[in-house]
Amino acid sequence: MKKLCVLFPGIGYHCDKPLLYYSGKLARARGYDVIALKYSGFPDGAKGNDEKMRLAASHALSQSEQQLEGVRFEDYGRIIFIGKSIGTAACLEYRQLHNISAGGILFTPLVFTFGHDTKGFTAFHGTADPWAATADIERLCSEHSVPLHIYPGTNHSLESNDPLSDLRSLCDIMEKAGKTIV
């Protein structure tokens, strides 16, 4: 069975950064074809501005559409989408628009990510994330039955000021992500 993993990055969090890099590497090791999307040209000052965040999500979706044009999803028996930040909204909307049967991972989702169907996804969140309040993410994950893994003291990149602690967290995150990337 052919398997596909698509990585949907964030505004400044590209696919060569740890969460997406190692997710893609794990997927390749498990026999997936991996497509790592690249985004550019986002509006400045999106953080804290709902209108600009929605524009950024629309921009990410548009770039996803362009880069995934011609991908024959029907050729794959298993598909996973892995989104980071704004990419969480883009991957869910893309899945819905194209009626793709995909589950996956939401790394540091935003509040408006949950305006889309989240069935089959697992979320990861840091309690020091300035882009989304922990209470909001906990409530939304509960309401949408999304399993949530919380990392105390970590930011929007699921990192802290302690590199060794970050490496331990990254190992834990990849072990948990590996339960989706099968």
C-alpha positions as CSV (number, residue, x, y, z in Angstrom):
1,M,0.0,0.0,0.0
2,K,1.3,3.4,-1.0
3,K,1.4,6.0,1.8
4,L,1.6,9.8,1.6
5,C,2.6,12.4,4.2
6,V,2.1,16.1,3.5
7,L,3.8,18.7,5.7
8,F,2.0,22.1,6.0
9,P,4.4,24.6,7.6
10,G,3.8,27.8,9.5
11,I,4.4,31.4,8.8
12,G,8.0,31.3,10.0
13,Y,8.2,27.6,10.8
14,H,9.5,25.8,7.7
15,C,9.8,22.1,7.0
16,D,13.5,22.1,7.9
17,K,12.7,23.0,11.5
18,P,12.6,20.2,14.1
19,L,8.9,19.3,14.4
20,L,8.3,19.1,10.7
21,Y,11.8,17.9,9.8
22,Y,11.7,14.9,12.1
23,S,8.1,14.1,11.3
24,G,9.0,13.9,7.7
25,K,12.0,11.8,8.4
26,L,9.9,9.5,10.6
27,A,7.3,9.2,7.8
28,R,10.0,8.4,5.2
29,A,11.5,5.7,7.5
30,R,8.0,4.2,7.6
31,G,7.6,4.0,3.9
32,Y,5.7,7.3,3.2
33,D,6.2,9.5,0.2
34,V,6.7,13.0,1.8
35,I,5.7,16.3,0.3
36,A,7.1,19.3,2.2
37,L,5.2,22.4,1.3
38,K,6.8,25.9,1.2
39,Y,5.0,29.1,2.0
40,S,6.1,32.7,1.4
41,G,4.6,36.2,1.2
42,F,2.5,36.3,4.4
43,P,1.2,39.7,5.7
44,D,3.1,41.3,8.5
45,G,1.6,41.7,11.9
46,A,-0.7,38.7,11.8
47,K,-0.2,37.7,15.4
48,G,-3.2,38.9,17.4
49,N,-5.0,40.3,14.4
50,D,-7.9,38.0,13.4
51,E,-8.3,39.5,9.9
52,K,-4.6,39.2,9.0
53,M,-4.6,35.6,10.5
54,R,-7.5,34.6,8.2
55,L,-5.8,36.2,5.3
56,A,-2.6,34.3,6.1
57,A,-4.6,31.0,6.3
58,S,-6.2,31.8,3.0
59,H,-2.7,32.5,1.5
60,A,-1.4,29.2,2.9
61,L,-4.3,27.3,1.5
62,S,-3.8,29.0,-2.0
63,Q,-0.1,28.0,-1.9
64,S,-1.0,24.5,-0.8
65,E,-3.4,24.2,-3.7
66,Q,-0.7,25.3,-6.2
67,Q,1.9,22.9,-4.8
68,L,-0.4,19.9,-4.5
69,E,-2.0,20.3,-7.9
70,G,-1.5,17.1,-9.8
71,V,-1.0,14.9,-6.8
72,R,-3.0,11.8,-7.2
73,F,-4.3,11.3,-3.7
74,E,-6.5,8.4,-4.9
75,D,-3.3,6.4,-5.5
76,Y,-2.5,6.3,-1.8
77,G,-4.0,3.8,0.7
78,R,-3.0,6.0,3.7
79,I,-2.6,9.7,3.8
80,I,-1.5,11.9,6.8
81,F,-1.4,15.6,6.9
82,I,0.9,17.3,9.5
83,G,0.3,21.0,10.0
84,K,2.2,23.6,12.1
85,S,0.5,26.8,13.3
86,I,-1.2,28.4,10.2
87,G,-0.6,25.1,8.4
88,T,-3.0,23.4,10.8
89,A,-5.9,25.4,9.3
90,A,-4.6,25.0,5.8
91,C,-4.3,21.2,6.0
92,L,-7.8,20.8,7.5
93,E,-9.4,23.1,4.9
94,Y,-7.5,21.5,2.1
95,R,-8.7,18.0,3.3
96,Q,-12.3,19.2,3.5
97,L,-12.3,21.0,0.1
98,H,-10.8,18.0,-1.7
99,N,-12.7,15.3,0.3
100,I,-9.4,13.6,1.2
101,S,-9.5,10.8,3.8
102,A,-6.5,11.9,5.9
103,G,-5.8,12.0,9.6
104,G,-2.8,13.6,11.1
105,I,-1.1,16.0,13.5
106,L,-1.8,19.6,14.5
107,F,1.4,21.1,15.9
108,T,0.6,24.2,17.9
109,P,-2.9,24.8,16.3
110,L,-4.5,28.2,16.4
111,V,-8.0,28.9,17.8
112,F,-9.5,29.3,14.3
113,T,-8.0,26.0,13.3
114,F,-11.0,24.4,15.0
115,G,-13.4,26.0,12.6
116,H,-12.7,22.9,10.4
117,D,-13.3,19.2,10.9
118,T,-10.6,17.9,13.1
119,K,-11.6,14.2,13.1
120,G,-8.6,11.9,13.0
121,F,-6.1,14.5,14.2
122,T,-4.0,14.8,17.4
123,A,-2.8,18.1,18.7
124,F,0.4,19.3,20.5
125,H,0.5,22.6,22.4
126,G,3.0,24.5,24.6
127,T,1.7,26.3,27.7
128,A,3.9,29.4,26.9
129,D,2.5,29.7,23.4
130,P,1.8,33.4,22.7
131,W,-0.3,32.6,19.6
132,A,-2.9,30.5,21.4
133,A,-4.0,30.4,25.1
134,T,-3.8,27.0,26.7
135,A,-7.3,27.2,28.2
136,D,-8.7,27.8,24.7
137,I,-6.8,25.0,23.1
138,E,-7.8,22.6,25.9
139,R,-11.4,23.6,25.6
140,L,-11.5,23.3,21.8
141,C,-9.7,19.9,21.7
142,S,-12.1,18.6,24.3
143,E,-15.2,19.9,22.3
144,H,-13.8,18.4,19.1
145,S,-12.6,15.2,20.6
146,V,-9.0,15.9,19.6
147,P,-6.4,14.1,21.7
148,L,-4.1,16.9,23.1
149,H,-0.5,16.6,24.3
150,I,0.6,19.6,26.4
151,Y,4.2,20.6,27.0
152,P,4.6,22.9,30.0
153,G,6.7,26.0,29.6
154,T,7.2,25.6,25.9
155,N,6.4,28.2,23.2
156,H,4.9,28.2,19.8
157,S,7.7,26.0,18.5
158,L,7.3,23.6,21.5
159,E,10.6,24.9,22.8
160,S,11.9,26.5,26.0
161,N,15.1,28.2,27.0
162,D,16.7,24.9,27.9
163,P,18.1,23.0,24.8
164,L,18.5,19.7,26.6
165,S,14.9,19.8,27.9
166,D,13.9,20.7,24.3
167,L,15.6,17.6,23.0
168,R,13.9,15.4,25.5
169,S,10.6,17.0,24.6
170,L,11.3,16.5,20.9
171,C,11.9,12.8,21.5
172,D,8.6,12.5,23.4
173,I,6.8,14.4,20.7
174,M,8.1,12.2,17.9
175,E,7.3,9.1,19.9
176,K,3.7,10.3,20.3
177,A,3.6,11.5,16.6
178,G,4.8,8.0,15.6
179,K,1.5,6.6,16.8
180,T,-0.1,8.6,13.9
181,I,2.7,8.0,11.4
182,V,2.2,4.2,11.1
